[in-house]
Amino acid sequence: MSLFNLDRFRFKGDEGTNSTPKLKKSEVSSDSASPSSDKENKPKTTKQDHKLASKKPLKNKVEGGDSDEDILQNGILPQRKAKLYKTEMTEHSDDNDDDGHDKVDDEDQKIETLQEMFPQRHRSQLLELIRCTGTLEGAVALCLMQYGDRAASRQRKRDVLSEDDDDDVEKDEDDLSNPAKKRRAEVPEDSQESDELKKKLPDQDKELLRDVLQEHDWHYEDALGALRMFADSGHSNSSKKKSSQPKTSSSSKAKKGSSEQKNSSTPSLSGWVVKIPSASVAAKAKQGESSKAKDSKPVEKKKEKKVPPVRRKGEDSEDEDEDERALSSGGEENDLTDEYNSDDEAPVNSEQQQDILKFFQEAAAHELTLISGCSAKRANKIISLRPFNVWKDLEAMFDRDNGLSADLLVGCRVVLKERQVVQQLMGKCEGIARKMFKDVTALIEQGTGSTKQPAILNSSLRLQSYQLIGVKWLTLLNQHKLSGILADEMGLGKTVQAIAFLAHLYQQGITGPHLITVPSSTLDNWVRELKVWCPTLKVLVYCGSIDDRKYLRRDILDRQVDFNVIVCTYRSTLGTDFDRSLFRKLKLKYAIFDEGHMLKNMSSQRYRCLMAINAERRLLLTGTPVQNNLLELMSLLNFIMPSMFSSSTSQIARMFSKKSDEESSFHKDRIDQAKRIMKPFILRRVKAEVLKELPPKVEQVEACPMSAKQKDLYTSLFNKLKRAVPGEKKELCNVMMQLRKMANHPLLHRQYYTTEKLAAMSRAMLKEPTHFDADPVLIQEDMEAMSDFELHNLCLQYPSIHSHKLDTHLLLDSGKFDRLTQLLASLKEKGDRVVLFSQFTMVLDIVEVLLKHLDHRYIRLDGSTPIAERIGLIDDFNNDPDIFVFLLSTRAGGQGINLATANVVILHDIDCNPYNDKQAEDRCHRMGQTRPVTVIKLVSKDSIEDAMLRVGQEKLKLEECMISSDMGEESSMPEDMALLLKVSMGL
Ligand SMILES: Nc1ncnc2c1ncn2[C@@H]1O[C@H](COP(=O)(O)OP(=O)(O)OP(=O)(O)O)[C@@H](O)[C@H]1O
């Protein structure tokens, strides 16, 4: 707790933590009783008073580690934090659920995540996996690969379950909240599906087949597909081509000896299933631990595995040095080779030899570095030793004198197998794409009758033709039992298409229940659009306080309420265990996620929790489907197609996250691969294609020279930070933030309020009735953590320090404000209306000072604006042309809202992620806009913002590359929209 409210410089995510609503309408109404005048007279008084009254230094709170920032950065809270913050979070506006960095820091948290995903696994086992892989993602990958361990872990799970039984009073809720637990109990010992699978794959252990079936929700086809794909990928080379040979070659079996035989009860899918303990054992071996009896066997096995896979005939001695090196390289690299080389003791067959030879002979240096353990130096060495015409050349290469280890061969097999897996996956997807294309053609050729909008839609509203296509496409996906991503550009009416699709389902007798999860700022808009477009659908809004939701939950589960659609914010969907449990229990038909790009991180808890929602199919709506990298895209795809991707998540994650030269042909190939995978599942149209009548959007970058004082301050800050050269990424981020603050407004730092001034002010504060008995040292301590602008506000608030307030010229002293002043004057004169975004609520606070000073009428919406009031503010702006400026925080107002009555967007400060800026721009550039839209980006000249702009533009190029439509493609389809669909689908 602090003596003061140290809002400080709140970065985009922290705005929702302010419990004081910042609904400011001061210029709209002159009524002294209005919230605005309250605000004007007593800015943040309530909060300040509250904090001051507490008289404890803020430091305690910040250092306590459970700061608001922690909450926001962690996305969903770990249990411990969730409990601590329960009350506080519900008091706040439901906003900042919309992002978060989803960092999973400590082991406990990782274990919790893993346990939620793999409830059948024992905690200690998970801990071991986390420790040896070092990352949550690594542990997840191993778990996914460890089907073979299920039999053993099932027994352990049973034990755990029975322990859980007398756990606590929330047992019922808890049990139900864990469908895996429930399913466990329901797992039939034998089922028709497993019998069928056994017939198809007689070599496979029945237990394993049951587990894979269960992973695929007992969908026979999915399970078979996954088993085949991985059985093939893992084994095809040895089993298909040498059909007479058993899956694990006899020679290899012989080498594995008795330890392998003892493990024979462990089901195995050669080449796919990993012998679980290997990685952990490697780690243990590394630590020199003497393993327990049960682990000792795998240690031996691990050692055996370190024998290079390619050996000269008759050579079977192990190279101790190589062994040592392999073990000590540890971590992920070992895991990688293990995962792909459960049969790595098997000699390389002639076909594999050819592939490996080709790779070493032809791969570019950056491709060679994809091999685990192959540095750039080694890659160049390999290239210098070419040509490798025959296998013997390769063997000669791995001479010690060359500094190249035969482990590179193992790594090479991993890379090749990785590619093979992804290729097979793509093949499967491409098959679906072809089939879809055929069906789409047939459907459209049936005539216009099939393209009518659903009859239960409001007949006074008409879907645009491209929207009808969207609905048709969704219908097709549904017919094919596929989920999808509707990725139309912002403002093309994804909401409307989704509603029309639900209406169509309703007419087909699929009346729900469906779940629509949306960002807080769009909740009301969704409810309104549902009501306007399809009043037949009964809508239930699931949000409110924990208590509200508790009653709602009961009503839902007891069927006391009748609804077709539940609309819910991300925060409420994810909220507590009970909320999450509800959506696992409810058998949903469709789960729709608005702004679905929020599911870009497959390692995040948010992702996993939403993944656990019990819906037959999912639909993601996003205007910016690709953000930053291909792995994010894969996360989205994995989210909607879990059965297609689940078993290969780790391969995909690795394949798409590996760093390589972006200009390389290999990288381009990967983009191409991603495009092909995307085809059947993503529909994207851009405004230029389908909304021809929409006026253009023009972007204007305004390079704003800093004010003289600001420039000096920036330079000295820059030099100071440069001297303390930071190494860590975290520190670099902090440096960047410091510079951004200065580039935006000097008052975001503290320099005018010197230590001496603060000492005087803190003594003066004792005259305040709230602080007469406070310790001035503590007051000063708190003050020292505040920015100039915050201190200025404090001076306005307390008469005893009022004289220390800053002069107006200082408040307005920023290069951007100079430019803004000119811009606003000329825009007003032209009759333009402005939407101004900033990522920082404190910047908005200072912009308010400027707007008041210039006598411009404005309203404001940020994360602290109660959800219930947001739509009212949006309506106010859209209905009252006299409101000149709408101030919005990018976080709260950047997504999903409609402000087509404004024609100028000013981005006061650009985002590190250009997609956030794009989202914000398109609040105005959307259906309903009648005037050309100008987007003005204010960039502080010669500051860090220049670089941010450059990097952002580079990032945007990736999107063009990923989702470019091929407008020139020929089409045999009869109608324009058929061509459109084809183009949009990239078919
Ligand atoms: N066929 C239509 N007729 C009339 N108005 C429409 C139609 N389709 C969409 N709109 C309106 O256009 C605006 C933009 O639609 P919507 O909000 O659904 O777009 P969106 O693609 O979901 O945007 P975003 O990605 O920004 O969330 C809304 O006000 C919506 O009511």
The ligand as an SDF file (V2000), in Angstrom:
LIG
                    3D

 31 33  0  0  0  0  0  0  0  0999 V2000
  -24.7770   -6.1220  -44.0010 N   0  0  0  0  0  0  0  0  0  0  0  0
  -24.6970   -5.0990  -43.1820 C   0  0  0  0  0  0  0  0  0  0  0  0
  -25.6050   -4.1350  -43.2100 N   0  0  0  0  0  0  0  0  0  0  0  0
  -25.5230   -3.0840  -42.3760 C   0  0  0  0  0  0  0  0  0  0  0  0
  -24.5600   -2.9090  -41.4780 N   0  0  0  0  0  0  0  0  0  0  0  0
  -23.6230   -3.8390  -41.3930 C   0  0  0  0  0  0  0  0  0  0  0  0
  -23.6500   -4.9890  -42.2300 C   0  0  0  0  0  0  0  0  0  0  0  0
  -22.5730   -5.7430  -41.9170 N   0  0  0  0  0  0  0  0  0  0  0  0
  -21.9260   -5.1040  -40.9300 C   0  0  0  0  0  0  0  0  0  0  0  0
  -22.5390   -3.9620  -40.6200 N   0  0  0  0  0  0  0  0  0  0  0  0
  -22.1150   -2.9880  -39.6240 C   0  0  0  0  0  0  0  0  0  0  0  0
  -20.7550   -2.6500  -39.8920 O   0  0  0  0  0  0  0  0  0  0  0  0
  -20.0540   -2.4300  -38.7060 C   0  0  0  0  0  0  0  0  0  0  0  0
  -18.8270   -3.3070  -38.6610 C   0  0  0  0  0  0  0  0  0  0  0  0
  -19.2120   -4.6360  -38.4570 O   0  0  0  0  0  0  0  0  0  0  0  0
  -18.4950   -5.5710  -37.3890 P   0  0  0  0  0  0  0  0  0  0  0  0
  -18.3080   -4.8560  -36.1220 O   0  0  0  0  0  0  0  0  0  0  0  0
  -19.2450   -6.8550  -37.3800 O   0  0  0  0  0  0  0  0  0  0  0  0
  -17.1220   -5.7700  -38.1090 O   0  0  0  0  0  0  0  0  0  0  0  0
  -15.9410   -6.7170  -37.6800 P   0  0  0  0  0  0  0  0  0  0  0  0
  -15.4040   -7.3210  -38.9130 O   0  0  0  0  0  0  0  0  0  0  0  0
  -16.3720   -7.6360  -36.6160 O   0  0  0  0  0  0  0  0  0  0  0  0
  -14.9300   -5.6700  -37.1330 O   0  0  0  0  0  0  0  0  0  0  0  0
  -13.7420   -5.8480  -36.0880 P   0  0  0  0  0  0  0  0  0  0  0  0
  -12.7370   -6.7830  -36.6710 O   0  0  0  0  0  0  0  0  0  0  0  0
  -13.2330   -4.4560  -35.9890 O   0  0  0  0  0  0  0  0  0  0  0  0
  -14.3470   -6.3380  -34.8180 O   0  0  0  0  0  0  0  0  0  0  0  0
  -21.0200   -2.7100  -37.5850 C   0  0  0  0  0  0  0  0  0  0  0  0
  -21.5310   -1.5060  -37.1380 O   0  0  0  0  0  0  0  0  0  0  0  0
  -22.1020   -3.5400  -38.2340 C   0  0  0  0  0  0  0  0  0  0  0  0
  -23.3540   -3.3970  -37.6230 O   0  0  0  0  0  0  0  0  0  0  0  0
  1  2  1  0
  2  3  1  0
  2  7  2  0
  3  4  2  0
  4  5  1  0
  5  6  2  0
  6  7  1  0
  6 10  1  0
  7  8  1  0
  8  9  2  0
  9 10  1  0
 10 11  1  0
 11 12  1  0
 11 30  1  0
 12 13  1  0
 13 14  1  0
 13 28  1  0
 14 15  1  0
 15 16  1  0
 16 17  2  0
 16 18  1  0
 16 19  1  0
 19 20  1  0
 20 21  2  0
 20 22  1  0
 20 23  1  0
 23 24  1  0
 24 25  2  0
 24 26  1  0
 24 27  1  0
 28 29  1  0
 28 30  1  0
 30 31  1  0
M  END
$$$$
